[in-house]
Amino acid sequence: MTRIKRLRPDPIPVIHPMPEYLATGQRAEWYEDTKRVLQVPWMGVVTMAYAHYPTFFGELWRGLKPLCESRAYVEAFQDLRHYVEARTAELGPKSLIGPLTELGYAEREIDAIRGMNTMFSHGNQPYVLIAAITRHLLEVGDMAGGPDAEPFGARHAPDIQVPLLLMEAHHVDEPTRAVYEDIKATLQLPFVNTDYRAFARWPSHFALAWADLRDKAGTPAHEAICQACHDKVADLAAEGLPNPGGLSSEALRRAAEADASLEEVIHMCQLFQWLLPGLITNVAYFRHQLEAV
């Protein structure tokens, strides 16, 4: 079966994600339902951008919801996380425990950063699968999986309570704003992902973490991990997962065309599916930095 290819849309499309605090009515209900089903404390920018197109997102979430609640889905994204974390260790992340301790970080503060990382390390995985499935349906065709799917029926999210405080560009001082601009330039991103804005709550840590990653980002070794992550989710979208919600390419394409041009929706979906494997790789790299030598 044909699989989606890893690509960065050019030009970068304009996106319209609605922040959670502005969502009302049907969008607010979708946001809460998405977070509940995925067992995450935040609505990803990817799904907020999808929800700008209500007919499209309504049909997508109708079909995705029973899949996201299935054992096959949970086990697939857990395996993906373990794979990427093992691969990123090969890049040789620098342990930041010593430098952070010298700066005055107590163990409880380092644990809080670890907790934030754990939250994203878990939550980014279901979002990247959603992005791959969406692209596959819009660009390739139907999923090969059948309708039978055993529900997971348990909690898979980490039992961690860390306040999710996002440092927007207008919140931060000039040094952190410079890190944001460097991230966008280095990673070729049109915006700073939620993860980075959350880690910037600890600006001295965030600057050290990015400085270490920056030299690895975009290298052949780093890109190989991003590509491998993409390949795994592309395979899962094509034929590795069941389809209990009866998602169909034709129905989703029709729904997209009810909101905008199909080309506009596809380019938006391509952007997020391209950037998420890199984000997952980078969060895994940050995770290794918080391990003791």
C-alpha positions in Angstrom: 0.0 0.0 0.0 1.1 3.5 -0.7 2.3 5.5 2.3 2.6 9.2 3.0 6.1 10.7 2.4 7.9 13.0 4.8 7.7 16.5 3.4 7.7 20.1 4.5 5.0 22.1 2.7 6.5 25.0 0.7 5.3 27.7 1.2 4.4 27.1 4.8 0.6 27.4 5.1 -1.3 29.9 7.3 -2.7 28.1 10.3 -5.6 29.1 12.5 -5.4 27.2 15.9 -7.8 28.5 18.5 -6.4 28.5 22.0 -8.2 26.5 24.6 -9.1 29.6 26.6 -11.0 31.1 23.6 -12.8 27.9 22.6 -16.6 27.9 23.1 -19.5 25.8 22.1 -18.8 22.8 20.0 -15.0 23.5 19.8 -14.8 23.6 23.6 -16.6 20.2 23.8 -14.2 18.8 21.2 -11.2 20.1 23.1 -12.3 18.5 26.4 -13.3 15.2 24.7 -9.9 15.0 22.9 -8.0 15.6 26.1 -10.1 13.0 28.0 -9.7 10.3 25.3 -6.0 10.9 24.7 -5.4 11.3 28.5 -3.4 14.5 28.0 -3.7 17.8 29.9 -3.4 20.0 26.8 -5.0 20.3 23.4 -2.3 20.0 20.8 -1.8 22.8 18.3 -2.3 20.2 15.6 -5.9 19.4 16.7 -6.6 23.1 17.5 -5.6 23.9 13.9 -7.8 21.0 12.6 -10.8 22.4 14.6 -10.7 25.6 12.7 -12.4 23.5 10.0 -15.5 22.3 11.9 -17.0 19.9 9.4 -13.6 18.4 8.8 -12.8 18.0 12.4 -16.2 16.7 13.3 -15.9 13.9 10.9 -12.3 13.2 11.8 -12.9 13.0 15.5 -16.1 10.9 15.1 -14.0 8.2 13.5 -10.8 8.7 15.5 -12.4 8.5 18.9 -13.0 4.8 19.1 -9.6 4.1 17.6 -7.8 6.3 20.1 -9.5 4.4 22.9 -8.3 1.0 21.6 -5.6 -1.2 22.9 -3.9 -1.3 19.5 -3.6 2.5 19.4 -2.2 2.8 22.9 0.3 0.0 22.4 1.4 1.5 19.1 2.2 4.9 20.5 3.9 3.4 23.6 6.2 1.4 21.3 6.9 4.5 19.2 8.0 6.4 22.3 10.3 3.6 23.5 11.8 3.4 20.0 12.6 7.1 19.7 14.0 7.4 23.2 16.3 4.5 22.5 17.5 6.1 19.2 18.0 9.6 20.6 20.4 8.2 23.2 22.7 7.4 20.3 23.1 11.2 19.7 25.0 11.6 22.9 22.9 14.2 24.8 24.9 16.0 27.5 23.7 15.5 31.1 22.5 18.8 32.5 22.3 17.6 36.1 25.7 19.0 37.1 25.2 22.4 35.4 21.7 22.8 36.8 22.9 21.9 40.3 25.7 24.5 40.0 23.1 27.1 39.0 21.2 26.3 42.2 18.5 23.9 41.0 17.2 21.7 43.8 16.4 18.0 43.1 12.7 18.8 43.4 13.0 21.4 40.6 14.8 19.0 38.3 12.1 16.5 39.1 9.5 19.0 38.0 11.2 19.5 34.7 11.4 15.7 34.3 7.7 15.6 35.1 6.9 18.1 32.3 9.0 16.1 29.9 7.2 12.9 30.9 3.9 14.5 30.2 5.0 15.5 26.6 6.8 12.3 26.0 3.5 10.5 26.6 1.2 13.0 25.0 3.0 13.7 21.7 2.7 10.1 20.6 -1.1 9.9 20.1 -1.0 13.3 18.4 1.6 12.2 15.8 -0.5 9.1 15.0 -3.5 11.4 14.5 -1.5 13.6 12.1 -0.3 10.6 10.1 -3.8 9.0 9.9 -5.3 12.3 8.8 -2.7 12.8 6.0 -3.1 9.2 4.9 -6.9 9.6 4.6 -6.7 12.9 2.7 -3.8 12.0 0.3 -3.7 8.2 -0.1 -7.0 6.5 0.7 -8.6 4.3 3.3 -6.9 2.6 6.1 -6.4 -1.1 5.6 -7.4 -2.1 9.2 -10.7 -3.8 10.0 -13.5 -2.6 12.4 -12.6 -4.9 15.3 -10.6 -3.2 18.1 -10.3 -4.1 21.8 -10.8 -1.1 24.0 -7.9 -0.3 26.2 -10.1 0.5 29.2 -7.5 1.8 31.6 -5.3 4.7 32.4 -2.1 4.9 30.3 -1.1 8.5 31.1 1.6 9.1 33.7 0.5 9.9 37.2 2.2 13.3 37.2 0.7 16.6 38.3 2.8 19.5 36.8 1.3 22.9 36.2 1.2 23.5 32.5 2.3 27.2 32.3 3.1 28.3 28.8 5.6 31.1 28.3 4.4 33.0 25.3 6.8 35.3 23.4 5.3 38.4 25.0 5.9 36.8 28.5 9.6 36.1 28.2 12.6 38.3 28.5 14.9 39.1 25.6 17.3 36.1 26.0 14.5 33.6 26.0 12.8 35.4 23.1 16.1 35.0 21.2 16.1 31.2 22.0 12.5 31.1 20.5 13.7 32.8 17.3 16.7 30.5 17.1 14.4 27.4 17.5 12.2 28.6 14.7 15.1 29.4 12.4 17.0 26.2 13.1 14.0 23.8 13.0 12.3 25.8 10.1 9.2 26.2 12.2 6.6 29.0 11.8 5.8 28.9 15.5 7.2 27.7 18.8 5.6 24.4 19.9 3.7 24.0 23.2 6.5 21.9 24.5 9.2 24.5 24.2 7.0 27.2 25.7 6.3 24.9 28.7 10.0 24.1 29.2 10.8 27.9 29.0 9.1 28.2 32.4 12.7 27.3 33.6 14.6 29.7 31.3 18.1 28.8 32.5 17.4 25.1 32.0 15.8 25.8 28.6 18.7 27.8 27.3 21.2 25.0 28.3 19.0 22.3 26.9 18.6 24.0 23.5 22.3 24.9 23.3 23.1 21.2 23.5 20.5 20.1 21.1 21.1 22.9 18.6 24.3 21.4 17.3 22.6 18.0 16.7 19.3 19.3 15.2 19.2 18.8 11.4 22.4 16.6 11.3 22.1 13.4 9.3 21.9 11.4 12.5 19.2 13.5 14.0 17.2 13.6 10.7 17.5 9.8 10.5 15.6 9.4 13.7 12.9 11.9 12.6 12.6 9.9 9.3 12.4 6.6 11.2 9.7 8.0 13.4 7.8 9.2 10.4 8.1 5.8 8.7 6.7 4.0 11.7 3.6 6.3 11.9 3.1 6.2 8.2 3.1 2.4 8.3 0.6 2.4 11.2 -1.7 4.8 9.4 -1.7 2.7 6.3 -2.2 -0.8 7.6 -1.0 -1.2 11.2 -4.1 -0.1 13.0 -7.8 -1.0 13.1 -10.5 1.3 12.0 -13.4 0.8 14.5 -14.9 4.3 13.7 -15.2 3.6 10.0 -13.0 6.4 8.9 -13.1 6.8 5.1 -11.0 8.9 2.8 -14.0 9.9 0.7 -16.0 11.1 3.6 -13.1 13.1 5.2 -12.2 14.7 1.9 -15.8 15.8 1.4 -15.9 17.2 5.0 -12.7 19.2 4.3 -14.2 20.6 1.1 -17.2 21.8 3.1 -15.0 24.2 5.1 -12.2 25.3 2.6 -10.4 24.1 -0.4 -9.0 20.6 -0.1 -5.6 21.9 -1.0 -5.6 24.3 2.0 -6.6 21.6 4.5 -4.1 19.1 3.1 -1.2 21.6 3.3 -2.1 22.4 6.9 -2.1 18.7 7.7 1.2 18.2 6.0 2.8 20.9 8.1 1.9 19.3 11.4 2.7 15.7 10.3 6.1 17.0 9.1 7.1 18.7 12.4 5.8 16.2 15.0 8.5 13.5 14.4 11.1 16.2 15.0 9.4 17.5 18.1 9.1 13.9 19.5 12.8 13.4 18.8 13.8 16.7 20.5 11.7 16.0 23.6 13.3 12.6 23.9 16.7 14.2 23.6 15.8 16.7 26.4 14.7 13.7 28.5 18.2 12.1 28.2 19.7 15.4 29.4 18.0 15.0 32.7 19.6 11.6 33.4 22.6 11.4 35.7 26.0 10.7 34.2 
